[in-house]
Amino acid sequence: MSVDPTASPVEVAERALAEIGRRGQDGVWITVTPGDRLMREARELQRRHAAGEAMPLYGLSFAVKDNIDVAGLPTTAACPSYSYLPTSSAPSGATVGRHPECRPDGLIGRPPTNPPIFAP
């Protein structure tokens, strides 16, 4: 998916969900963020941006490697017997993976990707 600097977070989220749906079960995404959650987060980013909040990465999407915790999405490290459901997101200097209310940069979260097993 290419970057469109004119696209709103809602448009970016819609495109991401459509592309994931189009590709089907191709093994790239271990877990797909529920569409309603992704759209709610995108609308919240737009609301904050419209209110004048500075977000240097506003509207960019990102994927999270599946050995990094994202609250409410299973972490598996591509190993089903390792799977657990974290209640909080892993800390990050860029705040990647956190709920947008805690994410000052304006990134749009995407689902966990399929990493090599237990890769750093």
Number of C-alpha atoms within 10 A of each C-alpha: 8 5 10 11 10 9 13 17 24 20 16 23 25 16 14 18 19 13 12 16 11 10 10 11 10 9 10 15 20 20 17 17 17 12 14 9 11 22 20 14 22 24 18 17 27 19 12 16 15 10 9 9 15 13 15 11 12 19 27 19 17 14 14 18 23 27 24 20 24 25 16 13 20 22 23 24 25 20 15 10 8 12 14 14 13 15 12 14 17 15 13 10 5 11 17 24 27 21 17 21 11 11 16 20 19 28 26 27 24 20 24 28 19 19 19 13 12 12 10 9
